[in-house]
Amino acid sequence: MSKINTPVAKTAIDAINAKLSALNCGYKPISDESEGNYYHKLLQAIKSTYTSSTNSTNKIQNPGIKRQTPLVNSGYAIRVATISSMIAKFIEKNTKSNTKQSTDTPGDDTGVETTRANIMLLGCGLDIVGIWGSSLAMNVDVYEIDCIDNCLVKQDALTRIGIIQCDHVESEHNDEDEDDGTTASADQDGGIILQGRIDYGAVEGCTISFNASNNTYSLLAADLRDTVSLEQIVASSSFNPFAPTIVISELVIAYLGQHTEKLLKYISSSLCICDESMFLAYEPVIPSSGKTVSQNSNVMAYAKDYFGQFSSKLNRGEADHGTQKNSSQMCFEPIGKSTRHVENKLRRCQFDGFVDCSQMSKAARYFEISRRSPPELFDEQIALQFHLHCYSIIIATSNKFNIRALNSICPWIVTNHAIRGIGYFSSREIKREGDTMILTSIKKKYEEEVRNLFKDTYTSLFDDYPSVRKLVKSALKSDLSTKGQASSDRNDCQSDSVIWNRYSDNGGAFWVVIEVDEEKQHILGCIGVTKKCTNSVVNLGLEGSEYYEMNRLAVRQGARRKGIGKLLLGAVEEHIQRTTISRPTCMVATTPKVLEAANTLYSANGFTIHEEIMMGKMLIRTYKKMIPH
């Protein structure tokens, strides 16, 4: 690693000071009194280590807690409330043991079914939210990653408190070049700095009501911009990616510039691979449009001024944030030009589950702290709302993340919005009768073959039923059209397939089944699904307001009776079950009676005829299948 000046660590200290200032003014961002008390005492313990030890190896000096302005206090309180609440609910959902029952014998978990969970903080600084989160349940492992300077400051602080019962401690480094404030530690390659079990009772006046003696902590030094070395360092630790993991970035990605997407791809492919894993970020995003032209203009003006001041402060050398710099200018920029832009970026970085980017002004409404009267004189409500518009809470999950868990952890998320694009990177290999097939989402390279397959399915009916010819022509010009925007054309799109983007924008998806042989891949079948409102179809018998309409089901003539149609219907049903909270709902499909294969397929897979209508001289059947709770 290249040398880093101590201002890198100073920003981590500034963040701790700001959070303590908010707590000391009377804000209570954590609603549970005992949990909030432990969080406060942890912050105070960390603060005391660098306030009273000005002669430490890292030479950090701070005279005390500087009281922040009411606007800063309120903003930090809401920020802590949001992140801590999401961590607490994630831990609750992913640890099966009874956290409120203590055990008499340390380490004695006999007869108690437990699941381990991970909390990973990127650019952790001196924050204690990871250790605090692990205090909520047994079987929680904490992994924190930052640059070497911040890690050494934190190692010193945690060692002084005595909260980590160490298995591994990086040996102290001798000072070098004292006049310019650098240390020999900055030349190290990174790795495990501190590792051991967490002793929660080491913080004076703090106890927890259950046995958590097997909760562990690991502090890793790494450059977040170098994903190759980062991956090696994480692999050298005890991190288990197959356990439920919440990866947290609190105002870190904004400093990575061109390295952002590499880090996001690493998170999606290597850290959030368990079905219950998720990525959580609190980052600056250019505000979306306001409700009125005037409001939008004011918000954008505030954001431009705010981001400009932040960048100028960095470039004057007054702040930094846990990443190394290769030049005299620091990088700080919003991670997206809109919330939609951020969501599409996450999709392109292969997050294949739920994805959402919501402004803090929206998320904050769901926390009691934003509805209480401030504990100090406060008359800057408009400025606070403008400030909250400049930041977003970003969520991305693994493909099979439970939708009800998402709704509990992030109650502000609109499910129909978060499912947009879900499943694009998923694929499934199927072997039948010696053949290898792959069920996957449609890609640009498959679009023309899909169009031809759909057309060929109906060609034999054109002469006898002219209306079918019109139906096919209309489909090829509408939802199966390849004219439109894809990610190869614009960064505002999710994928390179126009058809996929069109279907996913309507709450659905589009799949293909591919035959794989030695020479090339052939499309054997396809199907699309979109979400609809019940007021567009009469008498579906639903209590809810939505149903799912299947479109463009087609199976190649020579590939029928091999289970391909059943495979495609199963993909639709799985998608509905994974993305729908309000059940029962149903799947609806419409097909001409003369297509005997399609009618037989629906009847054999649990569909019933909902209604029949005549279109000219052709009978059209609508099939329905209920999806239960």
N, C-alpha and C positions, 0 to 999 in steps of 0.2 A: 504494500500500500504506500502511496505517496504521503508526505507529511501533511498534517492538518493542524491549523492553528487553534488555540483554545476558544475562539469565538464560536466554533462549531458546538462545543459543549454549553456555551453560554445561552444559546437559544433554548436548549433543553431545560435549563434552569429557569429561564424566563417563563416558560410554559407552566412549570410547577408553581412559580410565584403567583401567576395569574389565577390558577385554579384555587390555590390557598387563599388568595385575596377574596375570591367569590365566596368560599366557605366561611371565612372569618367574618364576612359582612352579614352572614345569616342565611345565605342561600342554602337550600337542602336539595341538591339535585338527585340524591338517592332516597327514595321515599321510605324504604324500610329503615327504621331508626338504628338498629344494631349494625346493619350493613353500611349505612351512611357513616356511622361513628368510626367503624374500622377503616373505611376509605380515608376519612379525615386524618385519623391518627397515623396511617401509613404515610400520607403526604407530609405530615409534620415531622415524622421520623426521618424521612429522606432529607427534608429541608435542614434539619438540625445537623446533619453530617457535614454539609458543605458550608454552613454558617459558622460552625465552631472549629473547623479544621482548616484554617487558612494556610497551614504549612504542609498540607498533604502533598503527595506526589504530583497530583494534577493541578495544584496551585489555583483552585477555584475559590474566589473570594466573593462574599455577598453579605452586606451588612444586615440584611433582614428582609422582611416581606414588605414590598412597596405596594401600598393600596392602589388598586387600579380605579379607573373611572367607572361610574355606574354602568355605562354602555358596555365596557369590557367585561365587567363582573357578570352582567346579565347574559352576555353572549357565551362566556365560558361555562356558566351554570347550565344553560340549555344544551351546550355541546356535551358536557359530562353526563347530563341526564339521559340524553339520547344514546350515547355509546354504552354507558353502563347498563342501561335497561336492556339493550339488545344482547349484550354479553350474558346478563343474568338469565334471560329467557332461553338463550341458546344452551347454556349449561343445564338449566332445568329440563329442557327437552331431551338432552343427550347423556344424562347420567341417571341411571335407573335406581341407584341406591337412595335410601331415605336420609336426606341430609340433615333432617331436624332431630334424628335420634343419635345420641352419643353411644359409644361402645366403651365397655369398662377396660378392655385390654387393647393397648395401641397395636394397630396392625391386624387385629382380629376381626376379619370380615366374614367369618364362617357363616354360611347359609344365606348371605346377602348377595343377590344378583347385581352385578355392577357392570357399567360400561365406561371405559376410559374415554376422555375427550381432551382435545388440544386447544390451547389458546396461543396464537402466534402473533406477535406484534412486530411490524416492520418499521424501522426508524423509531425505536421505542423511547429513545432519550432517557430521561429520569422518571418517566411516568410509572405509576404503580397499578394501573388498572388491570394489568394481566395477573399480578399477584393477588389483587383484590378479587378478581373474578374467580380465581382458583379456590378462594376461601369459601365459596358458596356450596361446594360439594366435594366429596371424596373422589379419588381417581381422576384428577385433572392435572395435566402436564402443561407447563408454561414454557414457551420458547420466545425469546426476544432477540432481535437482530438490529444492529446499528453499526456505524463506523467505529473504528478502534478507539478514537478519543472518547466518544460517548460511553463506550463499553467500559473503559478503564475508570471513568468517573463513577459509573453506576456500580461497578465491581467494588470500588472503594466504599461507596455509600452502603451497599447491602452488607458488606463484610463488617462495617462498623456497627450496623444495627444488630447483626448476628441472626438475621432471618433465614439465611441459607446455610443448611448443614452440609458442608461441601464434600463432594466426591472429587472435584477437580477445581483447582484455582490456577489461573495463569500467573506465573511468577512475576513479581514486580519488576518494572523496567527502570533502569537508571536514567536520570535526566541528561539531556544533551542539548546544546545550543540554548542555554537558559535565557540568553538575552532576547531571542526572538520568540520565546514562548513555545517552542516545539519540543517534542520528546521523542526518544528513540522508539517508543511504542508505535509511532505512525509508520515505521518502516516494516512492521510485521505483516505477514501474509493473511492474518485473520485466523479465525477458528474458534474453538470453545474457550471462552474466557472464565466462565463460572458455571458450575454445575452441581446440583445437590438437591436434597429434600427441603421443603419449606417448613420452617418453624414459626407458625403464626403467633405463638405466645411470646416471641422475642420482642414484639412491639409492646411497650409498657401500657398496661391497662386494657389489652385486647385479648379476647378469647373467642373461640368458636365452639358451637354446641355439638360438634360431632368429631369423630376421629378422621383426620385427613393426613395421617402421618405418611401416606404413600404418595402425596402430591409432590411433583418434582418441578425444578426450575432449571433452565439452561439459557445462558447468555452467550450469544454468538457474534463475533466481529466479522463483518462482511461489507463489501461495497454493493449496494443494491443495483448499481448500473452494470455490474459484471455478473450476469446470470450464470455463466459457466462456473466461476469460483463459488458463487452463492450456492449453487446446487451441490457442489462438492462439500462445502462446509455444513450444510443442513444434513446431508447424507452421513457425515461423520458423527452427528449427534444421535440421540436415541429417538428422534422424531419418527412417529409411525403415521404415514399418510393415509392408512386404511382405517384410522380412527376418526370419528367426527371432529372436524377442525374448523375453527373460526379464525380467519386470517384478517388482521386489522391494520389499516393504514390511516393514521390520523395526521393529515396535512404533511404527507411525505411525497406522494407521487407528483405533486406540483413542482418538485425540485429536480425531477429526473429528466425532463426534456425529451429528447429523441429516444431515450432508453425506456420510456414508459411501457410501450407495447411489448417489449421483450420481457419485462418483469411480469406484466399481466399474463402473458402466455405461459410463463413458468408457473405462476400461481394456479392457473386453470389446469395445466397438464400434470403438475407434480405435487401440489399442496392440497388442492380441493378435489380429490379424486374419490373420496368416500361419498356415498349417497347422501349423507347428512351434513356435508361440509359446505361452508359458505365464505364469501369474501365480503368484508365490510370496509368501506372507506368514507372518510370525512374530508372532502377536498373542494377547492375553489372551482366553480363552473360558471361560465358567462350566463347571466340570468336569462331565462326565457321571457317571452313577451308578457307584459302586464295586461290587466283587464281593459285598460284604456290606453290611448296613444300617449296621453299626458303621464300616466303612471309608468308606462314602459320607458319613456324618455328620461324620467327622473331616476328610475332604477339603473338604467344603463349608464347615465352620467355618474351616479354614485359608484358603480362598479368600476368604471374606467379610472376614476380618481383614486379609488381604494387600491386596486391592483397596481396602479402606477406608483403610488406611495410605497407600497410594500416592496416592489422591485428596486426602487431608488434606495430604500433603506438597506437592502441586501448589498447593493453595489457600492454603498459607502462603507461596507464592512461592518455594519452594526448588528447584523444578524446572519444566521446560517441555520441549516437544519439537517444535520445528520447525514449528508452525502459529501463526498470529496469533490473538490473543485480543481479543474485543470487550467483555469485561467483566472484573471482578476475579476471577471464578471460572473456572478451567480445566476443560475437559471431559476426563475419563478414565473409560472404561467398557469392560467386556468387549464384544467385537463380536457376541457371540451368547450366548443362554441355554443353548445346548448345541451340540455339534458338528453335529448334524443341522440345527439351526436355521441355522447358518452356511452349510451346504451349500445349503439351500433359498434362502437370501438370494442366494447366488451364482447360482443358477439364475434367480431372478427378475431379476437384473441382467444376464441374457442371456449368461452363459457357457454355451456349448452343447457343450462337449467333456467331458472327464473332470473331475470335481469331488470333492474330498476335504478333510475337516477332521479331522486326527488329533492327539490329545494328544501333547505332547512326550514324555511318559512312555512312549508306544508307539514313536515314531520313534527315540528315543535308543538303544533296544536294538540297532539296526542299525549303530551306530558303535562302533568299537573303543575309543574314549576312555571310553565309559560302562562298559566291561568291565575296563579296566585299574585297577590299584591307584592311588589318588590320589597325586600327588607330594608332598603335604603331609599332615600329621596331619588326619584327617577322620573324624568320628563322627556325622555328621548325615544318614545315608542316608535315613531316613524323612522328614525335613524336605525333602530334595532331591526325593524322589518327590512329595511334596505340591506343591512349587513347580512341578515339571514338569507336574503335572496342571492347573495354572492357565493354561498356555500351549499353543497349538496351532500346528502347521504346516499351512498352508492352501494347497491347490493348485487351480488352475482352468486349463483349457487351451482352445485353439481346437477346433473341431468335429472336424477330421480329424487330430488329434495321434496319433502312432503309439503303440499300446498297449505295444509292447515298449520303446520309449524311456521311457514313463512308468514301467514296471516297473523299469527300470535306474536312473532318476533318483530314484525314490521307492519303494524296495523294501518298505516297510512297508504300502503301500496295498493294500487288498483290492479287486481289480478288479471283482468283482460289485457292490461298494458304490459304487465311483467312477463306474460307467456309469449309475447311477440318474438318469434324466431326460435322458440324452444325446440330442441331436438335436431337442429340442423347438422351437427357434427356426429350424431349417433349413427351407428350402423350395426347390423347383425348378420353374421354369416350362418347360412343354413345349408346342410348337406342332406340331399334326398335322392335315393336311387342312383347313387354315384355321381350326381350333379352337385355343383357348388353354386349357391345363389347368395346374393347380398341384398338385404333390405336396407335402404338408405334414403336420405332426402334427395330431392332433385337438385342437380348442379347444372350449370350453363351448358356443359358438354353433352348433357342428356336431353336438352329441351327439344331439339328438332326431331329426334327419334320418338319422343313422347307424343309430339304433335301428330306425327305420321301414324303411330300406333292407334291413337284415338280416332283418327279419320278412317283408318282401315277397318276398325271395328264396326263401323256403320255403313261402309261403302255399299254393301250388298242390299241395303234397304233404300238407297237413293231413288231408284227408278219407281218402285212401288209407293214410296212415301216421301214425296217432295219436301214435306215439313221437316223430315230428319236431316235432309241436306242443308236446310236453313239453320237447323239447330247446331250442326257441326260447324258450319261456316261462322256462325255467331260466336261459338266457343273459341275457335281459333283466332278470332279478332278481339276477344275480351280476355278471359282469365288464362287462356293458353297462349296469348300473344307474347312474343319475345321482345316487343317494343316497350321500352321503359328504362328505368334506372337500376343499375346493379352496382355492387361495390367496386367493380373494375372501372366504372365510370365516375363514381362519386364516393367520398368517405361517409356520406350520410346514409348509405344503404348497408344492410346486414351481410349480404352474400352476393356471389356473382350470378345468381339465378334470378331473373326477373319474375319468373313464375313463383318461385319460393317466396320472394319478398311480397308479392301480391297476396298470396294466401296467408302468410303469417301476419300481415298487417290487418287481416280480418279474423284474427284469433284462431287461425287454423294452421295447416301444414300440407305438404305435398310429398308423397313418397313414391319411390320406384323400386322394383325388384330387378336385379341385374343377374344375368347368367355369365359366369366367368369361365372362359376357356383359354387355351394357350395363346390364341391369336388376338382376341379382342373381347370386349364386353358387349352384351346384347341386352336391351330392355325387354323384359318378359311381361311386365305389368306395371300399372300405375294407379294412383288414387289421390284425390285431394279432399280436404275437409275444411269447412268454414263455420264460424259461430254465427247463429242467427237469433233474432228476437221472436218470441212466440206470437206476437201480434201480426206477423207476416204469414202465419199458417193457422188455419182454423181447427179447433177441437183436437189438439194434440194430447190433451189430458194431463198437462203439466202444472204443478203448483208454482214452479219457478218461472223465470222470464226468458230463458234461453234454451236453444237446442242446437244440434250440430247437423249440418247438411253435407252429405258426401257427394262428390262430383268426379266426373272423368274416370270412373272405374273402367279399366280395360285390361284384358289379358290376351297376349298373343295367341293366335289360333292353335299353333303347334305346341303350346306350353300349357294347355288347359288340362284339368284333372290331375294336377300335380300339387295342389294345395296353395297355389299362388294367390288366388282370390281370397281364401281364408286368411292367409298371412297378411294381406293388405287390410282386410276388415279388422283384424286383430290389432294392427298398428294404430288404426283410428280409435278403437275402443280404449287402448292403453293411453293414448294421448288425452282422451276425454277424462279418464279416471285420474290422471296425474295433474290435470290443470283446472279441474272444476270443483268448487266448494259446494255450490248450491245444487244438491241433488235431491230427488231423482231428476235426471234429464233424459234425453233420448237422441238416437241417431236416426236420421231420415235419409232415404235414398229414393230416387225416381228413375224408372226405367220402362221402356216399351215392353208390352207383353210378348211381342214377337222375338225378343232376345231371350230365348229359353235358358241359355247358360246363366245369364245374370239372375233371372227369376229363381232358378234352382239354387244358386249360390246363396241368395238372401234367405230363402226359406230354410235352407240347411244350417244356417248360422244364427237362428233365433229371431229373425225378423218376421213380422206379421204384416199383412196388407192393411194399410190405413185407409186408403181410398183409391178409387179408380175413376178416371175421367176420359172422355173421348177427345182426341185432338185430330180433327178431320176424320179420317177412317181408321185411325190408329188408337188403340187403347193404351193409356199410360197408367202405370201403377205406382203408387207411393207406398214404400215400406217403412216400418218404424220398429225400432228396438229400444226398450227402456234400459237405462243405465241406473242401477239401484244405488242406494246410499253406500 
